[in-house]
Amino acid sequence: MPEPTDPTHLFAILKQYGDAHPSPDGRRDDWNYPANWMKHGWGADEVEIDDWVVMLWLNRAISKYRSVYDIGTPEMAALFPWAGQPTVAVDYATAEG
């Protein structure tokens, strides 16, 4: 999949937030370790993956897909209804919530 032209998908937002707000103790958590383990197969023989982490990765993947193609597939929308809606540009610097 091509990289999005604007970093508005979940993974890019998480990376930007982490860069802007580093851990007070200077330690970097390897929160992406299980994903890298599944993709590349290095490290431990087995890794326990919590359900919430799987949901985060699904959200992350769908948000990247939508940032490239503007809308998710019917299968994505079945998991997350927001995935079936066209993307809407948001200026996070001025957005009120």
C-alpha positions in Angstrom: 0.0 0.0 0.0 1.4 3.4 -0.8 2.1 5.8 2.0 -0.5 8.5 2.6 0.3 12.0 1.4 -0.8 13.5 4.8 0.2 11.8 8.1 -3.4 11.6 9.3 -3.7 7.9 9.9 -3.5 6.4 13.4 0.1 5.2 13.4 1.4 8.5 12.2 -0.6 10.3 14.9 0.7 8.0 17.6 4.3 8.5 16.4 3.9 12.3 16.3 2.4 12.2 19.8 5.2 10.0 21.2 7.8 12.2 19.7 6.2 15.3 21.2 5.6 13.7 24.6 8.5 11.4 25.4 8.5 9.3 28.6 9.7 11.3 31.6 12.3 8.6 32.3 13.6 8.7 28.8 12.7 5.1 28.1 11.0 4.2 24.8 8.4 1.5 25.1 8.4 -1.0 22.3 4.6 -1.0 21.9 5.0 -2.1 18.3 7.0 -5.3 19.2 4.2 -7.8 18.7 3.4 -6.4 15.3 7.0 -6.5 14.2 7.3 -10.0 15.6 4.3 -11.2 13.5 5.6 -9.5 10.4 9.2 -10.5 10.7 9.3 -13.5 12.9 12.4 -12.5 15.0 12.6 -12.6 18.8 10.6 -14.9 21.1 9.1 -18.2 19.8 5.7 -17.1 21.2 4.2 -13.8 22.1 0.9 -13.2 23.9 -1.1 -10.5 22.3 -4.0 -8.8 24.1 -7.3 -8.3 22.4 -7.1 -4.5 22.8 -3.8 -4.6 20.9 -5.4 -6.5 18.0 -8.2 -3.9 17.9 -5.6 -1.1 17.9 -3.8 -2.7 14.9 -7.0 -3.1 13.0 -7.9 0.5 13.7 -4.4 1.5 12.6 -4.5 -0.5 9.4 -7.9 0.7 8.5 -7.1 4.3 9.2 -4.1 4.1 6.9 -6.1 2.5 4.2 -8.7 5.2 4.4 -6.1 8.0 4.4 -4.8 6.6 1.0 -8.1 5.5 -0.6 -10.6 7.8 1.2 -13.0 5.1 2.3 -12.8 1.6 3.7 -14.1 -1.7 2.3 -17.4 -3.2 3.3 -15.5 -5.8 5.4 -13.8 -2.9 7.3 -17.1 -1.2 7.8 -18.5 -4.4 9.2 -15.9 -4.2 12.0 -15.8 -0.4 12.4 -18.8 1.5 11.0 -16.6 4.7 10.7 -14.5 2.9 8.1 -17.4 3.0 5.6 -17.6 6.7 5.7 -15.5 9.0 3.5 -12.6 10.7 5.3 -13.0 14.2 6.5 -10.1 16.6 6.8 -9.5 17.9 10.3 -7.1 20.5 11.4 -6.0 19.0 14.7 -4.2 22.2 15.7 -7.5 24.1 15.8 -10.0 21.4 16.4 -12.2 21.7 19.5 -13.3 18.7 21.3 
